[in-house]
Amino acid sequence: MTPNSASASSGPSRRSFLASTAVATAAVAGGMPLLSACGGSQEARKDGTTSGKDAAKILPAYVASTVVAPDIPAKNGSAAGFTKAIPAAELKTSVAKKMGSGGKLTILSPFYGTPPKTDNPYYKAMNEAIGVEVTWQNQDGVTYDQKLGAVLAGSNIPDVVTVPGWNLMGRIPSAINAKFADLGPYLSGDKVKDYPNLAAVPTEAWQRGIFGGQLRAIPFPAPNVTDIAPLYRVDLFKEKGYSIPASPDEFLSWAKEATDARSKLWACDDMKWSAFHIFGCLSGSDKALWWNMDGGKLINRIETEEYLEALEWTRKLYAAKVVHPDAVQGKEGGTAGNRFTAGQVLVYNNNISDWWGKTAEQATQNSDFEMGAFDFFGPDGGDPTLWAGQPANIFTFISKKATEAQIKDFLALCNFCAAPYGTKEFMLTAYGVEGIDYEMKDGLPVKTTQGVNEVNGAYDYTGNPAPYVAYPDFPEVTKGIVEWQQRMGAFTKKSSFFGLTVTEPNRWANLADDFEQLEDDVVRGRKKISDVQQAVADWKSKGGDDLRDWYKKLLDDNGSAS
């Protein structure tokens, strides 16, 4: 999670990316077996296969950045935290000289909103500072997968292409192997030290950048800790004298006490996402993370007791009528937060970055508003068992047709954009041009309307530092988020396919498509747990067992990265 001002855009750029990925479904369809981070060629040949052990030979060396020390160091897979805005006179320099050659690059990337004019002051300033003239081919992020597939199917692709992890479907993975360059000759081992900001990207994130046995992608690093948190109204809990529930049973009892439908107050919104964490269910937006070795057998989360227990507990909440009726009707989407800020719901789950988003939003509307995230508890009220998310889930590539000069310009661009918080390069990348894209108010950078429209997306995807949280406008939120991640990180495990990019064969691409709807039907009382059990049996007989064998072979042949 990254800094923003209260006026920032809500689009899933670098500055608000985690909020957008909380609900994104990772696409895992297409092609022949491909284990990208551990290698495995698209044609399922052994050549090009890179095991977890062999991957070390092509991964960049890790050299932590010491340019700016965080106020809260990273711990247990958390982000680092920065609680203060750094005055312009104290900003550090992480790129000592202009590294670009003055060459040109065309970049295809998703954009959420209306793309700015190509000659805007922000783009001009970035081009000048980096020494690379970038032409952006911004495409609608909502339909980006369609544009991406069409572009990669042709022979005339842009110099640089961004691919979100959830767009790794159909023939896109094979196109990545066929059409994008190997960056290993420029970044593997100590070679990355020519690009210090890229050298500070965690090794686990780089592991996800291995496609077809070669280091092809610049990754977008993310914390390992789950980004889904149970968020609650601290102010209303204090007002009503409530204590935070410490077990599933306590939560249900409290929810019954707290709900007063006649006063339009309900204890919670849909809590399915939290339930999966409370009951220790394998989770994550990447479905490869739903597989794990347990007792010598590879199991999928839908086969576990924890999965059924999570659904049953969520069903009890609905049955007790403690869930807001709009969620009962399936309107949980983007309006759950609105019900929360309106005081109709005391607890909801969302990406933890919403802690800042709602706090910033309400600062000018409700001075008494206060929210927080409470810790996950286990099914018996003890410690939870949580599962790590992927350490990167968005990737940027450069064409195999690129010249050596273009590749070096690309890496110069990525190195500049991966500058850490507290540097001049970061301020330009994150906020744009002072006086045009942002203004300083009470020591804090605040985006202008022009900045909101222009400094959004684009450069966000071409390089990012190690995960961090920096909301200097609300330092207590920064502290709360990072410390929550650290506490939850202490109980976080890595499943068998953590850190690996896996694309399932097409024949099983839609095998589990109906489970999300079935889950929602069960928790809302429209279907029964026995229907889930029958669906799992059908899944196994229709290809689930074969898919298990396929995943197991990947582990046997390539090893785990975790």
C-alpha positions in Angstrom: 0.0 0.0 0.0 1.2 3.4 -0.9 0.7 7.0 -0.1 -2.1 9.1 -1.4 -4.0 12.2 -0.5 -7.6 12.5 0.4 -8.2 13.7 -3.1 -6.6 10.7 -4.7 -8.2 8.7 -7.4 -9.8 5.4 -6.5 -8.5 3.6 -9.6 -6.2 0.6 -9.0 -2.9 2.4 -9.6 0.3 1.9 -7.7 -1.1 4.3 -5.1 -4.3 2.2 -4.5 -3.5 -1.1 -6.1 -4.2 -3.4 -3.1 -7.8 -2.1 -2.8 -8.4 -3.2 -6.4 -6.8 -6.6 -6.1 -8.8 -7.6 -3.0 -11.7 -8.7 -5.1 -9.8 -9.6 -8.3 -10.0 -13.2 -9.4 -6.8 -14.6 -10.6 -7.3 -16.3 -14.0 -5.6 -19.6 -14.3 -6.8 -21.0 -17.6 -5.1 -21.7 -20.9 -2.4 -23.5 -22.7 -0.4 -26.6 -21.8 1.0 -27.0 -18.3 3.2 -24.0 -17.4 4.9 -23.5 -14.0 6.3 -20.2 -14.7 8.2 -19.3 -11.5 9.6 -22.7 -11.3 10.0 -23.0 -15.0 8.3 -25.6 -17.2 8.0 -24.8 -20.9 4.7 -24.1 -22.6 5.1 -27.4 -24.5 5.6 -29.3 -21.3 9.2 -30.2 -22.2 11.8 -30.6 -19.5 14.1 -28.1 -21.2 13.7 -24.7 -19.7 12.3 -26.1 -16.4 13.7 -24.3 -13.5 13.3 -25.8 -10.0 13.1 -23.8 -6.9 16.8 -24.6 -6.4 17.8 -23.8 -9.9 15.8 -20.6 -9.9 18.4 -19.1 -7.6 20.8 -19.1 -10.5 18.8 -16.6 -12.4 17.2 -14.5 -9.7 18.6 -11.0 -9.0 20.7 -10.5 -5.9 18.9 -8.8 -3.0 20.3 -5.6 -1.7 18.0 -3.8 0.8 17.6 -0.1 0.3 19.2 2.1 2.9 18.4 5.4 1.3 15.5 6.1 3.7 14.8 4.2 6.9 11.2 3.4 7.6 9.6 4.5 10.8 8.2 0.9 11.2 10.5 -1.7 9.7 8.9 -4.7 7.9 8.4 -7.8 10.0 6.7 -11.2 9.5 6.0 -10.5 5.8 4.4 -7.1 6.5 5.0 -3.8 4.6 7.3 -1.2 6.1 5.6 1.9 7.5 6.3 5.6 7.0 4.3 7.8 9.3 5.7 11.2 8.3 5.8 13.4 5.2 9.4 14.3 4.4 10.0 17.9 3.5 11.3 18.6 0.0 14.6 19.8 1.3 15.2 16.5 3.1 14.2 14.2 0.2 17.0 11.8 -0.7 18.3 10.8 -4.1 18.1 7.1 -5.2 19.0 7.6 -8.8 22.3 9.6 -8.9 22.3 10.3 -12.7 19.9 10.1 -15.6 20.1 6.5 -16.7 18.0 6.6 -19.9 19.7 7.1 -23.3 17.0 9.4 -24.7 15.4 6.5 -26.6 11.7 5.8 -27.1 9.4 3.2 -25.7 5.7 2.4 -26.3 4.0 0.9 -23.3 0.6 -0.9 -23.2 -1.0 -0.9 -19.8 -4.4 -0.9 -18.1 -5.9 2.4 -17.0 -9.0 2.9 -14.8 -10.7 6.1 -15.7 -10.2 8.5 -18.6 -6.5 8.4 -19.8 -4.8 11.8 -19.7 -3.5 13.6 -22.8 -0.1 12.2 -23.8 1.7 15.6 -23.6 0.6 16.4 -20.0 3.1 17.9 -17.6 3.5 14.8 -15.5 4.4 12.5 -18.4 6.8 15.2 -19.7 8.5 15.6 -16.3 8.9 11.8 -16.0 10.4 11.4 -19.4 12.9 14.2 -18.8 13.9 12.9 -15.4 14.4 9.3 -16.6 15.9 10.0 -20.0 13.3 7.9 -21.8 10.5 9.1 -24.0 7.5 7.0 -23.2 4.4 6.8 -25.3 1.5 5.3 -23.3 -1.1 3.1 -24.9 -3.5 3.2 -21.9 -6.4 0.7 -22.2 -9.6 0.4 -20.2 -8.7 -1.8 -17.2 -12.1 -3.4 -17.1 -11.8 -4.9 -20.5 -8.0 -5.0 -20.6 -7.9 -8.8 -20.9 -9.7 -8.6 -24.3 -7.3 -6.0 -25.6 -4.3 -7.8 -24.2 -5.2 -11.1 -25.9 -5.8 -9.4 -29.2 -2.5 -7.5 -29.1 -0.4 -10.5 -28.1 -2.1 -12.7 -30.8 -0.6 -10.3 -33.4 2.9 -9.8 -34.6 3.1 -6.0 -33.9 3.1 -5.7 -30.2 4.3 -2.6 -28.2 7.8 -2.4 -26.8 6.5 -2.9 -23.3 3.4 -4.6 -22.0 1.9 -4.8 -18.5 0.0 -8.1 -17.6 -2.0 -8.3 -14.4 -1.9 -11.8 -12.8 -5.6 -12.2 -13.3 -5.2 -11.8 -17.0 -2.9 -14.9 -17.3 -5.5 -16.9 -19.2 -6.0 -18.4 -22.6 -3.0 -18.1 -24.8 -1.5 -15.2 -23.0 1.0 -17.3 -21.0 2.4 -18.9 -24.2 2.6 -15.5 -25.8 4.6 -14.2 -22.8 7.2 -17.0 -23.4 7.3 -16.5 -27.1 7.3 -12.7 -27.4 9.0 -11.2 -24.3 12.7 -10.9 -23.6 14.8 -12.6 -21.0 16.0 -10.0 -18.5 18.4 -12.4 -16.9 21.5 -11.2 -18.8 20.8 -7.7 -17.3 19.5 -8.5 -13.8 20.5 -12.0 -12.6 22.8 -12.2 -9.6 25.0 -9.1 -9.1 24.0 -7.6 -12.4 21.0 -6.1 -10.8 23.3 -3.9 -8.7 23.5 -1.6 -11.7 19.9 -0.8 -10.8 19.9 -0.3 -7.0 16.2 0.3 -6.6 15.4 -3.0 -8.5 18.0 -4.8 -6.3 15.9 -3.8 -3.3 12.8 -5.7 -4.6 12.4 -8.8 -2.5 13.5 -12.1 -4.0 10.1 -13.7 -3.6 8.6 -11.1 -5.9 11.3 -11.7 -8.5 10.5 -15.4 -8.2 7.1 -14.6 -9.6 8.7 -12.9 -12.5 10.1 -16.1 -13.9 8.1 -17.3 -16.9 9.0 -20.3 -19.0 12.3 -20.8 -17.1 13.6 -17.2 -17.7 13.4 -14.0 -15.8 11.1 -12.0 -18.0 9.0 -9.7 -15.8 9.5 -6.7 -13.6 7.1 -7.6 -10.7 4.8 -5.5 -8.6 5.8 -6.5 -5.0 3.1 -7.1 -2.3 3.1 -8.1 1.3 2.8 -11.8 2.1 0.2 -11.2 4.7 -3.5 -11.4 3.7 -4.9 -8.0 2.6 -8.4 -8.9 3.8 -9.1 -7.6 7.3 -12.3 -7.4 9.5 -12.8 -3.6 9.8 -14.9 -2.2 12.6 -16.3 1.0 13.9 -14.0 1.8 16.9 -16.1 4.9 17.7 -19.4 3.0 17.9 -17.8 0.1 19.8 -16.6 2.6 22.4 -20.0 4.4 22.5 -21.9 1.1 23.1 -19.3 -0.4 25.4 -18.6 -3.4 23.2 -15.4 -5.5 23.4 -13.9 -7.1 20.3 -15.2 -10.7 20.0 -12.4 -13.2 20.4 -13.9 -16.4 18.8 -16.6 -17.3 16.3 -19.1 -18.1 19.0 -18.4 -14.8 20.8 -18.8 -13.0 17.5 -22.2 -14.6 16.9 -23.4 -13.8 20.4 -22.2 -10.2 20.2 -23.7 -9.8 16.7 -27.2 -10.8 18.1 -26.9 -8.3 20.9 -25.6 -5.5 18.7 -28.2 -5.9 15.9 -31.3 -3.6 16.1 -33.1 -3.8 12.8 -35.7 -1.3 13.8 -33.0 1.3 14.3 -31.4 0.2 11.0 -28.3 -1.2 12.8 -26.8 -4.5 11.9 -23.7 -6.1 13.4 -22.0 -6.9 10.2 -22.0 -7.2 6.4 -21.1 -10.4 4.6 -18.2 -12.0 6.4 -17.4 -14.9 4.1 -13.9 -13.6 3.3 -13.0 -13.3 7.0 -14.6 -16.7 7.7 -12.1 -18.3 5.4 -9.2 -16.8 7.5 -10.8 -17.5 10.8 -11.2 -21.2 10.1 -7.8 -21.6 8.5 -9.0 -22.2 5.0 -6.5 -22.1 2.1 -7.1 -18.7 0.5 -5.8 -16.1 -1.9 -6.9 -14.6 -5.2 -4.5 -17.0 -7.0 -6.2 -20.4 -7.2 -2.8 -22.1 -7.2 -2.7 -21.2 -3.5 -5.7 -23.3 -2.9 -3.6 -26.4 -3.3 -1.3 -27.6 -0.4 0.5 -30.8 0.6 -1.1 -32.2 3.8 -0.1 -35.5 5.3 1.6 -36.6 2.0 -1.4 -35.8 -0.1 -2.1 -32.7 -2.2 -5.5 -31.2 -1.3 -7.6 -28.4 -2.6 -9.3 -26.0 -0.2 -12.8 -27.1 -1.3 -12.0 -30.6 0.0 -11.2 -29.4 3.6 -13.3 -29.4 6.7 -12.1 -25.8 7.3 -13.8 -24.7 4.1 -17.1 -26.2 5.2 -16.8 -24.8 8.7 -16.2 -21.3 7.3 -19.4 -21.5 5.2 -21.4 -22.9 8.0 -20.4 -20.2 10.4 -21.2 -17.5 7.8 -24.6 -19.2 7.3 -25.3 -18.9 11.0 -24.7 -15.2 10.8 -27.2 -14.8 8.0 -29.7 -17.1 9.7 -29.5 -15.0 12.9 -30.4 -12.0 10.8 -27.3 -10.0 12.0 -26.1 -9.3 8.5 -27.3 -6.2 6.7 -30.3 -7.1 4.4 -28.6 -5.6 1.4 -25.8 -8.2 1.8 -28.5 -10.8 2.1 -29.8 -9.7 -1.3 -26.2 -10.0 -2.7 -25.5 -6.3 -2.9 -22.3 -6.6 -0.8 -20.0 -5.2 -3.6 -18.9 -1.7 -3.3 -21.7 -0.6 -1.1 -20.7 -2.5 2.0 -18.3 0.3 2.9 -21.1 2.9 2.5 -23.3 1.0 4.9 -20.3 0.9 7.3 -19.7 4.7 7.1 -23.4 5.4 7.4 -23.4 3.6 10.8 -25.7 0.8 9.6 -23.0 -1.8 9.9 -20.5 -2.2 12.7 -18.1 -4.7 11.0 -17.3 -5.5 7.4 -14.4 -7.1 5.6 -12.4 -5.5 2.9 -8.9 -4.8 1.8 -7.1 -3.3 4.7 -6.2 -0.2 2.7 -9.8 0.8 3.0 -8.9 1.8 6.6 -7.1 4.8 5.1 -9.7 5.3 2.4 -12.7 5.5 4.7 -10.8 7.5 7.3 -9.7 10.1 4.8 -13.2 10.2 3.3 -14.9 10.7 6.7 -12.4 13.3 8.0 -14.4 16.1 6.5 -17.8 14.6 7.1 -17.8 13.0 10.5 -15.2 14.2 13.0 -16.2 11.4 15.5 -15.6 8.7 13.0 -13.0 6.2 14.0 -12.3 2.7 12.6 -9.8 -0.1 12.9 -9.0 -3.7 12.1 -9.3 -6.4 14.7 -7.1 -9.5 14.7 -8.3 -12.7 13.2 -8.9 -15.4 15.9 -8.9 -19.2 15.3 -12.0 -21.4 15.3 -11.7 -22.1 19.0 -10.7 -18.6 19.9 -7.0 -19.3 19.9 -4.4 -18.3 17.4 -5.5 -18.3 13.7 -3.9 -20.2 10.8 -3.5 -17.8 7.9 -2.1 -18.4 4.5 0.2 -16.1 2.6 -0.8 -14.3 -0.6 1.4 -14.2 -3.6 4.4 -11.8 -3.3 3.6 -10.2 -6.7 0.6 -10.3 -8.9 1.2 -7.8 -11.7 4.0 -8.0 -14.2 5.6 -5.8 -16.9 7.5 -7.2 -19.9 9.6 -6.0 -22.8 9.5 -7.4 -26.3 12.0 -9.9 -27.6 12.4 -7.6 -30.6 13.7 -4.8 -28.3 17.3 -3.7 -28.9 19.8 -3.8 -26.1 19.5 0.0 -25.8 15.7 -0.3 -25.4 16.1 -3.0 -22.8 18.5 -0.8 -20.8 16.1 2.2 -21.2 13.3 0.0 -19.9 15.3 -1.0 -16.9 16.3 2.6 -16.3 12.6 3.5 -16.3 11.8 0.6 -13.9 14.6 1.5 -11.6 13.4 5.1 -11.4 9.8 4.1 -10.6 11.0 1.6 -8.0 12.5 4.5 -5.9 11.6 4.2 -2.2 9.4 6.6 -0.2 11.3 9.6 0.9 13.2 10.2 -2.4 12.9 12.8 -5.0 12.2 10.1 -7.6 9.3 8.8 -5.5 7.7 12.2 -5.1 7.7 12.8 -8.9 6.4 9.3 -9.7 3.7 9.4 -7.0 2.6 13.0 -7.0 3.8 14.6 -10.2 4.8 18.2 -10.6 4.5 20.5 -7.6 2.2 23.4 -8.3 0.5 21.6 -11.1 -0.3 18.0 -10.0 -0.1 18.6 -6.2 0.3 21.4 -3.6 1.8 21.3 -0.2 -0.8 21.9 2.6 0.2 21.8 6.2 3.4 19.9 5.2 1.5 17.3 3.2 1.4 16.8 -0.5 -2.2 17.0 -1.7 -3.1 16.3 -5.4 -4.9 18.9 -7.4 -7.8 17.9 -9.7 -5.3 17.7 -12.5 -3.0 15.5 -10.5 -5.8 13.1 -9.6 -6.6 12.8 -13.3 -3.0 12.5 -14.6 -0.9 11.0 -11.9 -2.8 7.7 -11.9 -1.8 4.4 -13.3 0.9 4.3 -16.1 4.2 4.7 -14.4 2.8 2.8 -11.4 3.2 -0.5 -13.3 6.8 -0.1 -14.4 8.5 -0.4 -11.1 7.7 -0.5 -7.4 9.8 -0.6 -4.3 9.5 -3.3 -1.6 6.0 -3.2 0.1 5.3 -0.2 2.3 2.5 1.8 3.8 2.8 5.6 3.9 -0.2 7.7 4.8 1.4 10.7 6.5 -1.9 12.5 6.5 -3.1 9.8 9.0 0.0 8.4 10.7 -2.1 6.4 13.2 -3.6 4.5 10.3 -0.2 3.7 8.8 0.9 2.4 12.2 -2.3 0.5 12.7 -2.1 -1.2 9.3 1.5 -2.2 9.5 1.2 -3.5 13.1 -1.9 -5.5 12.1 0.1 -7.1 9.3 3.0 -7.9 11.6 0.7 -9.6 14.2 -1.1 -11.5 11.5 2.1 -12.3 9.7 3.2 -14.2 12.8 0.5 -16.8 12.1 0.9 -16.9 8.4 2.1 -20.0 6.5 3.1 -20.5 2.9 1.2 -23.1 0.9 2.9 -25.4 -1.6 2.6 -23.1 -4.6 3.4 -19.8 -2.9 5.7 -17.7 -5.1 4.9 -19.7 -8.2 3.0 -18.6 -11.3 0.9 -21.5 -12.5 -1.4 -21.7 -15.5 -3.8 -24.6 -15.6 -4.5 -26.5 -18.8 -7.5 -25.3 -20.7 -9.5 -28.5 -20.2 -9.8 -27.8 -16.5 -10.1 -24.0 -16.8 -13.8 -23.8 -15.8 -13.9 -26.8 -13.4 -14.5 -24.8 -10.3 -16.4 -21.8 -11.8 -19.7 -22.5 -10.0 -18.3 -22.7 -6.4 -18.4 -19.0 -5.6 -22.1 -18.8 -6.5 -22.7 -22.0 -4.5 -20.9 -20.5 -1.5 -23.1 -17.4 -1.6 -26.2 -19.6 -1.9 -25.2 -21.7 1.0 -24.4 -18.8 3.4 -27.6 -17.1 2.5 -29.6 -20.3 3.2 -30.6 -21.0 -0.4 -28.6 -24.2 -0.5 -27.1 -26.6 2.1 -23.7 -27.7 3.1 -24.6 -31.1 1.7 -24.9 -29.4 -1.7 -21.3 -28.3 -1.4 -20.2 -31.8 -0.5 -22.0 -33.1 -3.6 -20.4 -30.4 -5.8 -16.9 -31.4 -4.5 -17.6 -35.0 -5.4 -18.7 -33.9 -8.9 -15.6 -31.7 -9.2 -13.4 -34.7 -8.3 -15.0 -37.0 -10.8 -15.1 -34.5 -13.6 -11.4 -33.6 -13.5 -10.5 -32.5 -10.0 -8.6 -35.6 -9.3 -6.8 -35.3 -12.6 -6.0 -31.7 -11.9 -4.6 -32.8 -8.5 -2.3 -35.3 -10.3 -1.2 -32.5 -12.7 -0.3 -30.1 -9.8 1.4 -32.9 -7.9 3.6 -33.6 -11.0 4.6 -29.9 -11.0 5.8 -30.2 -7.5 7.6 -33.5 -8.1 9.3 -32.2 -11.2 10.1 -28.6 -10.1 9.9 -28.4 -6.4 8.3 -25.7 -4.3 9.5 -22.1 -3.9 8.3 -21.7 -0.4 
